[in-house]
Every structure is written in C-alpha cells, then in structure tokens.
C-alpha cells in the first residue's frame, strides 16, 4: 500500500489471489470524513460481489492510530437535523456494508481506535491487534452517545462491555481488555508477528469453499437483518442530540480553534 498520504486521505484496494486488502488513511489520525466512508462502502461492496475474493483485510495507513472515528470538523459544521443524520449515517453505511459482505472481513489493528473506529473493529468478523491498540468511546464527553455503533459493539463484547466503554468515556481500555471481551481475537507484541499470523490465516481461508464462507457469514450475522433501519434511526437520534445546547457548548472551543 502507499507510504504517504495526501490532505484528503485515501481508500486503496489491493488484490492478491483470493485476498482483497482495503486500506483507509487520513492525516488526522486516520479519521474518516464522509467521502472516505462512502469510498469504504464501495470497496467493501465490490469485494463482496467479486467471485474470486474469499477474505477482506481491512487496515489503516501507517504505524500509529488505527482510526480516530468520524471527522471532527464535519461534526462541528452540522447546523440542522438533516445534516446531523447524514453525518452519523456514514458509519452506519460502513457497518451495514461489512455486515452484508459475503466474505470474511479481518481487521488489522495497529494502534488506537476511538468512536467509529471501535465500531469498525466490532463489525469485522475477526480482528488481530497490536498491544498499542487501545480503545475508547468518547461520545458522552461532547454530549452525544455511540448510538450508531452500539449494536455492533454490543454484539461483539456484550452490553456490559459497551456500558463500560461508553460510561467511562474519558479513558482508554487496553488492547488486552479488548481481547478479554472478544473484540480482538488475538493481540501481538510486534507488527511482524501480527502480519505473519494474518498472512497465515488469509492463506487458510483462501482454500475454503466460497459457498461455505458465505453461508457461515450469514449464520454469524443472523438476527441483524433489521440493522438497515435500526442504524438509520440511531443516526437520526445522534443528529438531534448534536444540535442540543449542551453539545454546542462542548464543541464551541473546538470551532473557535478551527476558524
């Protein structure tokens, strides 16, 4: 993948045999503005329909943050409920694309994840992470909540885990905590070890029956068929809350610093 990144960020795909690697990147700690979220959905949908692909590796640019969540500047610029719902629908579309994808999705998590980044990890079918891959849901600190990603997070780590992350909104939980809750399948102390395990897993999956992969994917996500509507409703909920006086007050200092 690329060794540099432009101001607008990127979503890149690389195909090798039955493996499709999708990389997203942005100079603001791999945050995901709306245009990158749309590109991610397109890339995931393309991999889902490609008859030769059996596994998708979802990774982010660089060696530091995995994903800082949605674009903070776009959040600050929301002025009405319609804009708010559209903003929060971005991660809803990505999560639903991952849910509907006919192929296994493996998240490669090299660093910290916040907010929507945690949602993406939770929506993956399998996740490998570094010791540095701490997680945080910070939404309550600005007067909203992790409503859109909550179904994916709760499905993976349970309501108790979601509660712990959401309520303790100031602090990070360690990668080992995430592993103990089932968010991460395995945590590694070196990139070399993580990538070796990832490559071996992809090689194994590449030998599996594609129809069996699709069938198991459907079984694993059974009971989530209503998420298209559910996440749309959650996006509307967040879109209303972001306009509240409390949230506007929390965001005001950041708006001033970005003028």
C-alpha positions as CSV (number, residue, x, y, z in Angstrom):
1,X,0.0,0.0,0.0
2,X,1.0,3.7,-0.1
3,X,3.8,5.0,2.1
4,X,2.5,8.6,2.2
5,X,-0.9,10.3,2.4
6,X,-2.5,13.4,0.9
7,X,-4.6,16.0,2.8
8,X,-7.9,14.5,1.8
9,X,-6.9,10.9,2.7
10,X,-7.4,7.8,0.7
11,X,-9.1,4.4,0.4
12,X,-7.0,2.0,-1.5
13,X,-7.5,-1.6,-2.6
14,X,-5.0,-4.3,-3.4
15,X,-5.9,-7.7,-4.6
16,X,-3.7,-10.8,-4.3
17,X,-5.3,-14.1,-5.3
18,X,-8.4,-14.6,-3.1
19,X,-7.5,-11.8,-0.7
20,X,-8.7,-8.2,-1.0
21,X,-6.9,-5.6,1.2
22,X,-8.7,-2.4,1.8
23,X,-6.6,0.5,3.4
24,X,-8.0,3.8,4.6
25,X,-5.9,6.7,5.7
26,X,-6.2,10.3,6.7
27,X,-3.7,12.8,8.1
28,X,-5.9,13.4,11.2
29,X,-5.1,10.1,12.9
30,X,-6.9,8.1,10.2
31,X,-10.3,9.7,10.9
32,X,-13.0,9.1,8.3
33,X,-14.7,12.1,6.7
34,X,-17.9,11.4,4.7
35,X,-16.1,11.0,1.3
36,X,-13.8,8.3,2.7
37,X,-16.8,6.5,4.4
38,X,-18.5,6.4,1.0
39,X,-15.4,5.0,-0.6
40,X,-15.1,2.4,2.1
41,X,-18.7,1.2,1.4
42,X,-17.9,1.0,-2.3
43,X,-14.8,-1.0,-1.7
44,X,-16.4,-3.5,0.7
45,X,-19.4,-3.9,-1.7
46,X,-17.1,-4.6,-4.6
47,X,-15.2,-7.2,-2.6
48,X,-18.5,-8.8,-1.6
49,X,-19.6,-9.3,-5.2
50,X,-16.2,-10.4,-6.6
51,X,-16.4,-14.1,-7.2
52,X,-12.7,-14.6,-6.8
53,X,-12.4,-13.0,-3.4
54,X,-12.8,-15.0,-0.2
55,X,-11.4,-12.7,2.5
56,X,-11.1,-9.0,3.0
57,X,-8.3,-7.4,5.1
58,X,-9.4,-4.0,6.5
59,X,-6.4,-1.9,7.6
60,X,-5.4,1.7,8.1
61,X,-2.5,3.8,7.0
62,X,0.8,4.0,8.9
63,X,2.0,2.6,12.2
64,X,0.2,4.7,14.8
65,X,-3.6,5.3,15.1
66,X,-6.0,2.8,13.6
67,X,-8.9,5.2,13.4
68,X,-9.9,8.3,15.3
69,X,-13.5,8.0,14.2
70,X,-15.6,10.4,12.2
71,X,-14.3,13.8,11.1
72,X,-14.5,16.2,14.0
73,X,-14.6,19.2,11.7
74,X,-17.6,17.8,9.9
75,X,-19.3,17.3,13.2
76,X,-18.6,20.9,14.2
77,X,-20.2,22.1,11.0
78,X,-23.6,20.4,11.5
79,X,-26.3,23.0,11.5
80,X,-29.6,21.1,11.3
81,X,-31.1,17.6,11.9
82,X,-30.9,16.6,8.2
83,X,-27.1,17.3,8.2
84,X,-26.8,15.6,11.5
85,X,-28.5,12.4,10.4
86,X,-26.4,12.4,7.2
87,X,-23.2,12.8,9.2
88,X,-24.0,9.9,11.6
89,X,-25.3,7.7,8.7
90,X,-21.7,7.5,7.4
91,X,-20.6,4.8,9.8
92,X,-24.0,3.2,9.7
93,X,-23.4,2.5,6.0
94,X,-20.0,1.1,6.6
95,X,-21.1,-1.2,9.4
96,X,-24.0,-2.4,7.2
97,X,-21.7,-3.0,4.3
98,X,-19.5,-5.1,6.5
99,X,-22.5,-7.0,7.8
100,X,-23.8,-7.7,4.4
101,X,-20.5,-8.6,2.8
102,X,-20.4,-12.2,1.6
103,X,-16.8,-12.6,2.5
104,X,-15.0,-12.8,5.9
105,X,-13.6,-9.4,7.0
106,X,-10.4,-9.4,9.1
107,X,-9.5,-6.1,10.8
108,X,-5.7,-5.5,11.2
109,X,-5.5,-3.0,14.1
110,X,-2.1,-1.5,14.6
111,X,-3.0,1.4,17.0
112,X,-5.6,3.2,19.0
113,X,-9.2,3.3,17.9
114,X,-11.8,5.9,19.1
115,X,-15.6,6.1,18.5
116,X,-16.5,4.9,15.0
117,X,-13.1,3.2,14.7
118,X,-14.2,0.9,17.5
119,X,-17.4,0.3,15.6
120,X,-15.5,-0.8,12.5
121,X,-13.4,-3.3,14.5
122,X,-16.5,-4.7,16.1
123,X,-18.2,-5.1,12.7
124,X,-15.3,-7.2,11.5
125,X,-15.6,-11.0,11.6
126,X,-12.1,-11.4,13.1
127,X,-9.7,-8.9,14.5
128,X,-5.9,-9.0,15.1
129,X,-4.3,-6.2,17.1
130,X,-1.1,-4.8,18.5
131,X,-0.6,-4.1,22.2
132,X,-0.9,-0.4,21.3
133,X,-4.5,-0.9,20.0
134,X,-6.3,0.7,23.0
135,X,-9.9,1.7,22.5
136,X,-12.2,4.4,23.7
137,X,-15.8,5.6,23.2
138,X,-15.6,9.3,23.9
139,X,-19.0,10.4,22.6
140,X,-20.5,11.3,26.0
141,X,-17.8,13.9,26.6
142,X,-19.4,16.0,23.9
143,X,-23.0,15.4,24.8
144,X,-23.9,12.6,22.4
145,X,-23.5,8.8,22.6
146,X,-22.2,5.9,20.5
147,X,-25.7,5.1,19.3
148,X,-24.9,4.1,15.7
149,X,-22.0,1.8,16.5
150,X,-23.6,0.4,19.7
151,X,-25.4,-2.6,18.1
152,X,-22.1,-3.8,16.5
153,X,-20.1,-3.2,19.7
154,X,-22.7,-4.9,21.9
155,X,-23.0,-7.8,19.5
156,X,-19.2,-8.4,19.9
157,X,-18.5,-7.6,23.5
158,X,-21.9,-7.6,25.2
159,X,-24.0,-4.9,26.8
160,X,-21.7,-4.8,29.8
161,X,-18.7,-4.2,27.7
162,X,-20.5,-1.5,25.8
163,X,-21.6,0.1,29.0
164,X,-18.1,0.1,30.4
165,X,-16.6,1.8,27.3
166,X,-19.5,4.3,26.9
167,X,-19.8,5.4,30.5
168,X,-16.1,5.7,31.2
169,X,-15.8,8.0,28.2
170,X,-12.6,9.7,29.3
171,X,-10.2,6.8,29.4
172,X,-8.8,4.2,27.1
173,X,-9.2,0.5,27.6
174,X,-6.2,-1.6,26.8
175,X,-5.9,-4.0,23.8
176,X,-5.7,-6.8,26.3
177,X,-9.1,-5.7,27.8
178,X,-10.5,-5.8,24.2
179,X,-9.1,-9.3,23.8
180,X,-10.6,-10.5,27.0
181,X,-14.1,-9.2,25.9
182,X,-13.8,-10.7,22.4
183,X,-13.3,-7.6,20.4
184,X,-9.8,-8.8,19.4
185,X,-9.2,-12.4,18.6
186,X,-5.5,-12.1,19.3
187,X,-3.1,-9.4,20.5
188,X,0.5,-9.3,19.4
189,X,3.7,-7.5,20.7
190,X,5.2,-6.9,17.2
191,X,3.9,-6.0,13.8
192,X,5.9,-8.8,12.3
193,X,4.1,-11.4,14.5
194,X,0.7,-9.9,13.8
195,X,1.3,-9.8,10.0
196,X,2.6,-13.3,10.0
197,X,-0.5,-14.6,11.7
198,X,-2.7,-12.5,9.4
199,X,-1.0,-13.9,6.3
200,X,-1.3,-17.5,7.5
201,X,-5.0,-17.0,8.3
202,X,-5.7,-15.5,4.9
203,X,-3.8,-18.4,3.2
204,X,-6.0,-20.8,5.1
205,X,-9.3,-19.0,4.3
206,X,-8.2,-18.9,0.6
207,X,-8.6,-22.7,0.5
208,X,-12.1,-22.7,1.9
209,X,-15.3,-23.4,0.0
210,X,-16.7,-20.0,-1.1
211,X,-20.2,-21.1,-0.6
212,X,-19.4,-22.3,2.9
213,X,-17.9,-18.9,3.7
214,X,-21.0,-17.1,2.5
215,X,-23.3,-19.5,4.5
216,X,-21.3,-19.1,7.7
217,X,-21.2,-15.3,7.3
218,X,-25.0,-15.4,7.1
219,X,-25.2,-17.5,10.2
220,X,-22.7,-15.4,12.2
221,X,-24.8,-12.3,11.4
222,X,-28.2,-13.9,11.9
223,X,-30.7,-11.6,13.7
224,X,-29.2,-8.4,12.4
225,X,-31.4,-8.2,9.3
226,X,-33.2,-5.1,10.7
227,X,-30.0,-3.1,11.1
228,X,-30.5,-1.0,8.0
229,X,-33.5,0.6,9.7
230,X,-32.1,0.4,13.2
231,X,-28.9,2.3,12.4
232,X,-30.8,4.9,10.4
233,X,-32.9,5.5,13.5
234,X,-29.8,5.7,15.6
235,X,-28.2,8.2,13.2
236,X,-31.3,10.4,13.5
237,X,-31.1,10.2,17.3
238,X,-27.4,11.4,17.2
239,X,-28.3,14.0,14.7
240,X,-30.8,15.6,17.0
241,X,-28.5,15.4,20.1
242,X,-25.6,17.1,18.3
243,X,-27.8,20.2,18.0
244,X,-28.5,20.4,21.7
245,X,-27.3,23.4,23.7
246,X,-25.1,21.2,25.8
247,X,-23.3,19.7,22.8
248,X,-23.0,23.0,21.0
249,X,-21.4,24.4,24.2
250,X,-18.9,21.4,24.3
251,X,-18.0,21.9,20.6
252,X,-17.7,25.7,20.8
253,X,-14.0,25.8,21.9
254,X,-13.0,23.5,19.0
255,X,-14.9,25.5,16.5
256,X,-13.1,28.6,17.6
257,X,-9.7,26.9,17.3
258,X,-10.6,25.7,13.8
259,X,-11.6,29.2,12.4
